[in-house]
Amino acid sequence: MNQVTDVNTAHEDEIKRLVEYIASKLSKLDFLSIGKEYEYEHEYEEGKFKFDISDQSALYLYMLLLTGIHDIYASEQLKLGSNGYRYQLTFCPARSHIDDDWDKSLCAYKLNKFNKPDKLYVFMPYPLGAMHIEMIESTDDKIRDSIHEEAKEDLRKLNKEFGIRLSINKVKNYLPHYLAQTNIDKALIEVLTNCPVHHLSALPYYNVSQYDLFRCQRDYMDHLIGLLENKYEPNQTKLYMLFELPDETLTDYWDKTIGSALAVNEFRLEEIVVKLRQKVEAATAGLKLSSLNSLVYLHNSFMDYLYVLMSVASGYRPVTEPFGRLSNIDTRTGVYFISDKEMQDDTIGRLIYLPHTVCQQINEYEKFIKSNGILFNKLGSNIGQIYMDILDSRIGLINYLKLDEITNTVIQLKLNKALIKERMSQYISLPLNWHRHFIRSLKNIHIGKYSYNSDFNERPVGYDVISAWMGHSDELGFSFYDPFSGLKQSELREFANTLDELIKGIGFTVIQLER
């Protein structure tokens, strides 16, 4: 919520005064004399670029305003690269490191020639980089403290002159505040402002592209330019350059991402889903009710298919009894009760909505186990009782079976992570919670699914909606659907529709188990 009384957030009118001050102050400096290496057609003249501590203060405030990173002015992460002056982000969740036993073709990115993931950056206008390099060379710890105090004094003067209430914190917080108000995913904002991974529940599951980061920077810079109004004219070369980011083609964003490597490749996932589906369809076609072996093979093949389908459709954590029991699912409404991790002592789980395709598949599964449960009970085979136990929710939805050929009886295998990993590694050799990373990092091409983007004619799924679906808590430890939440259940229904399109797009269909 945008609270006018929020003491940590600057109002747009206050930032307008600050931007005008920064533009006026820095455009008076002769940064064009610094040299050709910053793309200015002027020879460098040593000692010609003159500045004082008030200029350093203005540059410090500008860098703080542009990045929202508190130590940006003195950071060693700031360097001049081949594509501009840039700040290297350090977003390295645990799953950003690709283990040797993972299927690397499924991972979100390939390691570079140094066996490391790509580096992503926050970019700066060229003049800012030129001036900062010149200024930082003459700066020690004592001068840095003086610059910080000078910046606070400059803000006090602005406050007094215009009757506003700016502070260093308000300047730093304006970028995340603006992006949040324009429906940008909070996880993306945290990465852009270089917050630590533990700062947000979503970050360990998150993967972000260079283009998405740069797009936020570009839109934010356009906003700051808009605050200058008629003072900003392209023919005013120096002022124009101060607010000009590098061309997006120079950011080298193609296929570059950082964060979780488990945000799996959709094209490879589709290949796996098709393989799973074809295996079940072949087992269905070859089913002989006189052969318990063929029935067990069909059952286990379908369990593999259903496990992956339910993983993507629900985000269920890989617990001892994955996906609960049939009684947890209402296929008529799509309501699904999940109890995989309780965030607080007084919570007993959460409700989400399943996609329509999943509900149809569950109905087909119920029909299959009901008819075969009745049949095999009459024939005196214990598989009939196993099926009736699943149907009556005495045991879990997912169960793997084994035929004891000596006694010709069907054994229900003990369901644990070791068994699930053994079954799933035939198709997806990744940690069992890969699906949570995959859904939390969904993208429309290079742009995150949970941020507004004018290029796509669709309403974004809100950060709070995906967080509620994931079963995450907010920064204070409360559920996103607690009694005081402003969210509607209809928003989770809409997300189920989004997931329905996704699962059909990666090859899932409703398999008819009954011939």
C-alpha positions as CSV (number, residue, x, y, z in Angstrom):
1,M,0.0,0.0,0.0
2,N,1.1,3.5,-0.8
3,Q,0.9,5.4,2.5
4,V,1.3,9.2,2.3
5,T,2.4,9.2,5.9
6,D,5.1,6.5,5.4
7,V,8.2,8.1,7.0
8,N,10.6,5.9,4.9
9,T,9.2,6.8,1.5
10,A,9.6,10.0,-0.4
11,H,6.7,11.6,-2.3
12,E,7.1,12.2,-6.0
13,D,7.1,16.0,-5.5
14,E,10.0,15.7,-3.1
15,I,12.0,13.6,-5.5
16,K,11.2,16.1,-8.3
17,R,13.0,18.8,-6.3
18,L,16.0,16.4,-5.7
19,V,16.3,15.5,-9.4
20,E,16.2,19.1,-10.4
21,Y,19.0,19.9,-7.9
22,I,21.1,17.0,-9.1
23,A,20.6,17.8,-12.8
24,S,21.5,21.5,-12.2
25,K,24.6,20.7,-10.1
26,L,26.1,17.9,-12.2
27,S,25.4,19.4,-15.6
28,K,27.6,22.4,-14.6
29,L,30.6,20.0,-14.3
30,D,32.9,19.6,-17.3
31,F,32.7,15.9,-17.5
32,L,33.1,16.0,-21.3
33,S,36.8,16.7,-20.7
34,I,37.4,13.3,-19.0
35,G,38.1,11.4,-22.2
36,K,37.2,9.3,-25.2
37,E,36.9,6.1,-23.1
38,Y,33.5,7.3,-22.0
39,E,32.4,7.9,-25.6
40,Y,32.8,11.6,-25.7
41,E,34.7,13.1,-28.6
42,H,37.0,15.2,-26.5
43,E,40.7,14.6,-25.7
44,Y,41.4,14.1,-22.0
45,E,43.1,17.0,-20.3
46,E,44.6,16.1,-17.0
47,G,43.5,18.3,-14.2
48,K,40.8,20.1,-16.3
49,F,37.9,18.3,-14.5
50,K,37.3,20.3,-11.4
51,F,35.0,19.4,-8.5
52,D,34.4,20.0,-4.8
53,I,32.7,18.1,-2.0
54,S,29.3,19.5,-2.9
55,D,29.7,18.0,-6.4
56,Q,30.6,14.7,-4.8
57,S,27.6,14.9,-2.6
58,A,25.3,15.5,-5.6
59,L,26.8,12.5,-7.4
60,Y,26.4,10.3,-4.3
61,L,22.7,11.3,-4.0
62,Y,22.2,10.6,-7.7
63,M,23.8,7.1,-7.4
64,L,21.8,6.4,-4.4
65,L,18.6,7.5,-6.1
66,L,19.4,5.4,-9.2
67,T,20.2,2.1,-7.5
68,G,18.7,2.0,-4.0
69,I,22.0,0.4,-2.9
70,H,23.3,2.0,0.4
71,D,27.0,1.6,-0.2
72,I,27.0,2.2,-3.9
73,Y,29.4,5.2,-3.9
74,A,32.3,3.3,-2.4
75,S,31.5,-0.2,-3.7
76,E,34.2,-2.4,-5.2
77,Q,31.4,-4.0,-7.4
78,L,31.4,-0.8,-9.5
79,K,33.6,-1.2,-12.6
80,L,34.0,0.1,-16.1
81,G,33.2,-2.7,-18.5
82,S,33.1,-3.1,-22.3
83,N,29.4,-2.1,-22.3
84,G,29.4,0.7,-19.8
85,Y,29.9,1.6,-16.1
86,R,28.2,-1.1,-14.2
87,Y,27.6,-2.6,-10.7
88,Q,27.8,-6.4,-10.5
89,L,25.0,-8.0,-8.6
90,T,25.7,-10.7,-6.1
91,F,22.6,-12.8,-6.2
92,C,23.7,-16.4,-5.4
93,P,21.0,-18.5,-3.8
94,A,21.9,-22.1,-2.8
95,R,20.5,-23.6,-5.9
96,S,22.5,-21.3,-8.2
97,H,25.3,-23.8,-8.0
98,I,24.8,-26.7,-10.4
99,D,25.7,-30.1,-8.9
100,D,27.5,-32.8,-10.9
101,D,24.6,-35.2,-10.7
102,W,22.0,-32.8,-12.1
103,D,20.7,-33.0,-15.6
104,K,22.3,-29.8,-16.9
105,S,20.2,-29.7,-20.0
106,L,17.2,-29.0,-17.7
107,C,18.9,-26.1,-15.8
108,A,17.9,-22.5,-16.3
109,Y,21.4,-21.6,-17.6
110,K,24.6,-23.1,-18.8
111,L,27.9,-22.4,-17.0
112,N,30.4,-20.3,-18.8
113,K,33.9,-21.3,-19.8
114,F,35.1,-20.7,-16.2
115,N,32.4,-23.2,-15.0
116,K,30.5,-20.3,-13.3
117,P,27.0,-18.8,-14.0
118,D,26.7,-15.5,-15.8
119,K,27.2,-12.1,-14.2
120,L,24.4,-9.6,-14.3
121,Y,24.7,-5.9,-13.8
122,V,23.0,-2.6,-12.9
123,F,24.1,0.0,-15.5
124,M,24.9,3.6,-15.1
125,P,24.9,6.6,-17.4
126,Y,28.3,7.2,-19.0
127,P,28.9,10.6,-17.4
128,L,28.1,9.2,-14.0
129,G,30.8,6.6,-14.4
130,A,33.3,9.1,-15.7
131,M,32.8,11.5,-12.9
132,H,32.7,8.7,-10.2
133,I,36.1,7.3,-11.4
134,E,37.7,10.7,-11.2
135,M,36.2,11.5,-7.8
136,I,36.7,8.2,-6.1
137,E,40.5,8.3,-6.8
138,S,40.8,11.2,-4.4
139,T,38.6,9.7,-1.8
140,D,39.5,8.0,1.4
141,D,37.4,6.8,4.4
142,K,37.5,10.3,6.0
143,I,36.4,12.0,2.8
144,R,33.6,9.4,2.3
145,D,32.2,10.3,5.7
146,S,32.4,14.0,4.8
147,I,30.5,13.3,1.6
148,H,27.8,11.5,3.5
149,E,27.5,14.4,5.9
150,E,27.5,16.9,3.1
151,A,24.7,15.0,1.4
152,K,22.6,15.1,4.5
153,E,23.3,18.9,4.8
154,D,22.3,19.4,1.1
155,L,19.0,17.6,1.8
156,R,18.4,19.7,4.8
157,K,18.8,22.8,2.7
158,L,16.4,21.5,0.1
159,N,13.9,20.6,2.8
160,K,14.1,24.1,4.2
161,E,13.8,25.8,0.8
162,F,10.9,23.8,-0.5
163,G,9.1,22.7,2.6
164,I,9.8,19.0,2.0
165,R,11.1,16.1,4.2
166,L,13.8,14.3,2.3
167,S,16.4,12.0,4.0
168,I,19.1,9.7,2.9
169,N,16.9,6.7,3.6
170,K,14.0,8.2,1.6
171,V,16.3,8.7,-1.4
172,K,17.6,5.1,-1.2
173,N,14.1,3.7,-0.8
174,Y,12.5,5.6,-3.7
175,L,13.5,3.1,-6.4
176,P,12.0,0.0,-4.7
177,H,9.0,2.1,-3.8
178,Y,8.4,3.3,-7.4
179,L,8.9,-0.2,-8.9
180,A,6.5,-1.7,-6.3
181,Q,3.8,0.9,-7.2
182,T,4.2,-0.1,-10.9
183,N,3.5,-3.8,-10.2
184,I,7.0,-5.1,-10.4
185,D,7.7,-8.4,-8.7
186,K,9.1,-7.8,-5.2
187,A,11.7,-10.5,-5.7
188,L,13.0,-8.7,-8.8
189,I,13.2,-5.4,-6.8
190,E,15.2,-7.2,-4.1
191,V,17.7,-8.5,-6.6
192,L,18.0,-5.2,-8.4
193,T,18.8,-3.4,-5.1
194,N,21.3,-6.2,-4.1
195,C,19.4,-7.4,-1.0
196,P,20.6,-10.6,0.7
197,V,18.9,-13.9,-0.3
198,H,17.4,-14.4,3.2
199,H,15.6,-11.1,3.0
200,L,12.6,-12.6,1.2
201,S,11.1,-16.1,1.1
202,A,10.9,-16.0,-2.7
203,L,14.5,-15.3,-3.3
204,P,15.9,-18.9,-2.9
205,Y,13.5,-20.0,-5.7
206,Y,14.0,-17.1,-8.0
207,N,15.7,-16.7,-11.3
208,V,16.0,-13.3,-13.1
209,S,17.1,-12.2,-16.5
210,Q,19.4,-9.3,-17.4
211,Y,16.8,-7.8,-19.6
212,D,14.2,-7.8,-16.9
213,L,16.6,-5.9,-14.6
214,F,17.5,-3.4,-17.3
215,R,13.9,-2.9,-18.3
216,C,13.2,-1.8,-14.7
217,Q,16.1,0.6,-14.8
218,R,15.0,2.1,-18.1
219,D,11.4,2.6,-17.0
220,Y,12.6,4.2,-13.7
221,M,15.0,6.5,-15.6
222,D,12.1,7.6,-17.8
223,H,10.2,8.4,-14.7
224,L,13.0,10.6,-13.3
225,I,13.3,12.3,-16.7
226,G,9.5,13.0,-16.6
227,L,10.0,14.8,-13.3
228,L,12.3,17.3,-15.0
229,E,9.5,18.2,-17.4
230,N,10.5,21.0,-19.8
231,K,14.0,21.3,-18.2
232,Y,15.0,18.1,-20.0
233,E,15.6,18.6,-23.7
234,P,17.6,16.2,-26.0
235,N,19.4,19.2,-27.5
236,Q,20.8,20.0,-24.1
237,T,23.7,17.6,-24.6
238,K,25.1,17.4,-21.1
239,L,21.8,17.1,-19.3
240,Y,20.6,14.5,-21.8
241,M,23.8,12.4,-21.2
242,L,23.4,12.5,-17.5
243,F,20.0,10.7,-17.7
244,E,20.9,8.3,-20.6
245,L,21.5,4.7,-19.9
246,P,23.5,2.6,-22.4
247,D,21.6,1.2,-25.3
248,E,19.8,-2.0,-24.3
249,T,21.7,-4.0,-27.1
250,L,25.0,-3.2,-25.2
251,T,23.7,-4.9,-22.0
252,D,24.2,-8.2,-23.7
253,Y,21.1,-9.6,-22.1
254,W,20.3,-12.5,-24.5
255,D,19.7,-15.6,-22.5
256,K,21.6,-14.2,-19.5
257,T,20.1,-15.0,-16.1
258,I,21.2,-15.4,-12.5
259,G,19.6,-17.0,-9.4
260,S,18.2,-20.5,-9.1
261,A,19.3,-23.0,-11.8
262,L,16.2,-25.1,-11.1
263,A,14.0,-22.7,-13.0
264,V,14.0,-25.5,-15.6
265,N,14.0,-25.1,-19.4
266,E,10.4,-25.4,-20.6
267,F,11.3,-27.0,-24.0
268,R,13.3,-29.8,-22.3
269,L,10.5,-30.2,-19.7
270,E,8.0,-30.7,-22.6
271,E,10.1,-33.5,-24.0
272,I,10.0,-35.3,-20.6
273,V,6.2,-34.8,-20.2
274,V,5.6,-36.2,-23.7
275,K,7.8,-39.2,-22.9
276,L,5.9,-39.8,-19.6
277,R,2.5,-39.4,-21.3
278,Q,3.4,-41.8,-24.2
279,K,4.6,-44.4,-21.6
280,V,1.2,-44.3,-19.8
281,E,-0.7,-44.4,-23.1
282,A,1.3,-47.4,-24.2
283,A,0.7,-49.1,-20.8
284,T,-3.0,-48.4,-21.0
285,A,-3.2,-49.9,-24.5
286,G,-1.3,-53.0,-23.4
287,L,-3.2,-53.5,-20.2
288,K,-4.4,-57.1,-19.6
289,L,-6.6,-57.5,-16.5
290,S,-5.6,-61.1,-16.4
291,S,-2.0,-59.9,-15.8
292,L,-1.3,-58.2,-12.5
293,N,2.1,-57.3,-13.8
294,S,0.7,-55.2,-16.6
295,L,-1.7,-53.5,-14.1
296,V,1.1,-52.7,-11.7
297,Y,3.3,-51.3,-14.6
298,L,0.4,-49.1,-15.8
299,H,-0.3,-47.9,-12.2
300,N,3.4,-47.0,-11.5
301,S,3.8,-45.3,-14.9
302,F,0.7,-43.2,-14.2
303,M,1.9,-42.3,-10.7
304,D,5.1,-40.9,-12.4
305,Y,3.0,-38.8,-14.7
306,L,0.6,-37.7,-12.0
307,Y,3.5,-36.8,-9.7
308,V,5.0,-34.4,-12.2
309,L,1.6,-33.0,-13.1
310,M,0.6,-32.3,-9.5
311,S,4.1,-30.9,-8.8
312,V,3.8,-28.2,-11.4
313,A,0.1,-27.5,-10.8
314,S,0.2,-27.2,-7.0
315,G,3.8,-26.4,-5.8
316,Y,3.4,-29.0,-3.1
317,R,6.6,-29.4,-1.1
318,P,8.2,-32.9,-1.4
319,V,7.0,-34.3,1.9
320,T,6.5,-37.9,3.2
321,E,2.9,-38.1,1.8
322,P,3.1,-36.0,-1.3
323,F,-0.1,-34.3,-2.5
324,G,-2.1,-35.6,0.4
325,R,-5.2,-37.7,-0.1
326,L,-8.2,-37.6,-2.5
327,S,-10.4,-36.1,0.2
328,N,-8.1,-33.0,0.1
329,I,-9.3,-32.3,-3.5
330,D,-12.7,-31.0,-4.6
331,T,-12.6,-31.6,-8.4
332,R,-15.9,-29.8,-8.9
333,T,-14.6,-26.5,-7.6
334,G,-10.8,-27.1,-7.9
335,V,-10.3,-26.3,-4.2
336,Y,-7.2,-28.1,-2.9
337,F,-6.2,-28.3,0.7
338,I,-2.4,-28.4,1.2
339,S,-0.7,-29.1,4.5
340,D,3.0,-29.4,3.6
341,K,4.5,-26.9,6.0
342,E,2.9,-24.8,8.7
343,M,4.2,-21.3,9.1
344,Q,2.7,-20.5,12.4
345,D,1.4,-22.5,15.4
346,D,-2.2,-21.6,14.7
347,T,-2.2,-22.5,11.0
348,I,-3.4,-25.9,9.7
349,G,-2.6,-25.6,6.0
350,R,-3.7,-23.5,3.0
351,L,-6.1,-23.6,0.1
352,I,-5.3,-23.2,-3.5
353,Y,-7.2,-23.9,-6.7
354,L,-6.1,-26.7,-9.1
355,P,-6.1,-26.1,-12.9
356,H,-9.1,-27.6,-14.8
357,T,-6.9,-30.2,-16.6
358,V,-5.7,-31.6,-13.3
359,C,-9.2,-31.9,-11.9
360,Q,-10.2,-33.8,-15.0
361,Q,-7.2,-36.1,-14.6
362,I,-8.0,-36.8,-11.0
363,N,-11.6,-37.7,-12.0
364,E,-10.2,-40.2,-14.5
365,Y,-7.9,-41.6,-11.8
366,E,-10.9,-42.0,-9.4
367,K,-13.0,-43.8,-12.0
368,F,-10.1,-46.2,-12.8
369,I,-9.3,-47.1,-9.2
370,K,-13.1,-47.4,-8.3
371,S,-13.9,-49.8,-11.1
372,N,-10.7,-51.9,-10.7
373,G,-11.0,-51.8,-6.9
374,I,-14.5,-53.3,-7.0
375,L,-13.4,-55.8,-9.7
376,F,-10.2,-57.1,-8.0
377,N,-12.0,-57.2,-4.6
378,K,-14.4,-59.6,-6.1
379,L,-11.5,-61.6,-7.6
380,G,-9.9,-61.7,-4.2
381,S,-6.7,-59.8,-5.2
382,N,-5.3,-57.4,-2.6
383,I,-4.8,-54.7,-5.2
384,G,-8.5,-54.1,-5.0
385,Q,-8.2,-53.2,-1.3
386,I,-5.3,-50.9,-2.0
387,Y,-7.4,-49.1,-4.6
388,M,-10.4,-48.8,-2.3
389,D,-8.1,-47.4,0.4
390,I,-6.9,-44.7,-2.0
391,L,-10.5,-44.0,-3.0
392,D,-11.7,-43.7,0.6
393,S,-8.6,-41.5,1.5
394,R,-7.3,-44.0,4.0
395,I,-3.9,-43.8,2.2
396,G,-2.3,-41.1,0.1
397,L,-3.1,-40.1,-3.5
398,I,0.3,-41.2,-4.7
399,N,1.3,-44.8,-4.1
400,Y,3.7,-47.1,-5.9
401,L,3.1,-50.9,-6.1
402,K,5.2,-54.0,-6.6
403,L,4.1,-57.5,-7.7
404,D,5.5,-60.4,-5.6
405,E,5.6,-63.0,-8.3
406,I,6.1,-65.8,-5.8
407,T,2.8,-65.2,-4.0
408,N,1.2,-63.3,-6.9
409,T,0.2,-60.5,-4.5
410,V,0.6,-56.8,-4.9
411,I,2.7,-54.9,-2.3
412,Q,2.3,-51.3,-1.5
413,L,5.8,-49.8,-1.4
414,K,6.8,-47.6,1.5
415,L,6.6,-44.0,0.2
416,N,9.6,-41.9,1.1
417,K,11.9,-39.4,-0.5
418,A,14.4,-42.1,-1.6
419,L,11.7,-44.0,-3.5
420,I,10.4,-40.8,-5.1
421,K,13.9,-39.7,-6.1
422,E,14.6,-43.1,-7.6
423,R,11.4,-42.9,-9.7
424,M,11.8,-39.3,-10.7
425,S,15.5,-39.5,-11.6
426,Q,14.6,-41.6,-14.6
427,Y,13.1,-38.4,-16.1
428,I,14.2,-35.4,-14.1
429,S,17.5,-35.7,-12.4
430,L,17.2,-32.6,-10.2
431,P,16.3,-32.0,-6.5
432,L,12.7,-32.9,-5.8
433,N,11.5,-29.3,-5.2
434,W,12.6,-28.2,-8.7
435,H,8.9,-27.4,-9.6
436,R,8.7,-24.7,-7.0
437,H,11.7,-22.9,-8.5
438,F,10.2,-23.4,-12.0
439,I,6.9,-21.8,-11.1
440,R,8.3,-19.0,-9.0
441,S,10.6,-18.0,-11.9
442,L,8.1,-18.2,-14.8
443,K,8.8,-15.8,-17.6
444,N,7.2,-14.4,-20.7
445,I,10.3,-14.6,-22.8
446,H,12.8,-12.6,-20.7
447,I,10.3,-10.8,-18.5
448,G,9.1,-12.3,-15.2
449,K,5.5,-13.5,-15.1
450,Y,4.8,-11.7,-11.8
451,S,5.7,-8.2,-13.1
452,Y,3.6,-5.8,-15.2
453,N,4.7,-5.5,-18.8
454,S,3.0,-3.3,-21.3
455,D,4.2,-5.6,-24.2
456,F,1.8,-8.4,-23.0
457,N,-1.9,-7.9,-23.0
458,E,-2.5,-9.6,-19.7
459,R,-2.7,-8.7,-16.0
460,P,0.3,-9.8,-14.0
461,V,-0.1,-12.3,-11.2
462,G,0.7,-10.3,-8.1
463,Y,3.7,-11.0,-5.8
464,D,1.3,-11.6,-2.9
465,V,-0.7,-14.1,-5.0
466,I,2.3,-16.2,-6.0
467,S,3.6,-16.0,-2.4
468,A,0.3,-17.3,-1.1
469,W,0.3,-20.1,-3.6
470,M,3.9,-21.1,-2.7
471,G,2.9,-21.2,1.0
472,H,5.3,-18.4,1.9
473,S,4.9,-15.9,4.7
474,D,5.3,-12.1,4.5
475,E,8.2,-10.2,6.0
476,L,6.5,-10.3,9.4
477,G,5.9,-14.0,9.3
478,F,2.2,-13.8,8.6
479,S,0.2,-15.7,5.9
480,F,-0.7,-13.7,2.8
481,Y,-4.2,-14.9,3.4
482,D,-4.5,-14.1,7.1
483,P,-7.8,-12.6,8.4
484,F,-6.6,-9.1,7.6
485,S,-5.5,-9.8,4.1
486,G,-6.9,-7.8,1.2
487,L,-6.4,-10.6,-1.3
488,K,-9.4,-12.4,-2.8
489,Q,-9.7,-16.2,-3.4
490,S,-10.6,-15.3,-7.0
491,E,-7.0,-14.2,-7.6
492,L,-5.9,-17.8,-6.9
493,R,-8.5,-19.1,-9.3
494,E,-7.1,-16.8,-12.0
495,F,-3.7,-18.1,-11.3
496,A,-5.0,-21.7,-11.7
497,N,-6.2,-20.7,-15.2
498,T,-2.7,-19.4,-15.9
499,L,-1.2,-22.7,-14.7
500,D,-3.7,-24.6,-16.8
501,E,-2.4,-22.9,-20.0
502,L,1.2,-23.7,-18.9
503,I,0.7,-27.4,-18.2
504,K,-1.1,-27.9,-21.5
505,G,1.7,-25.9,-23.2
506,I,4.3,-28.3,-21.9
507,G,2.5,-31.4,-23.1
508,F,0.1,-32.5,-20.3
509,T,-3.3,-33.8,-21.4
510,V,-6.0,-35.8,-19.7
511,I,-5.2,-39.5,-20.1
512,Q,-8.2,-41.8,-20.4
513,L,-7.2,-44.8,-18.1
514,E,-10.4,-46.7,-18.7
515,R,-10.6,-48.3,-22.1
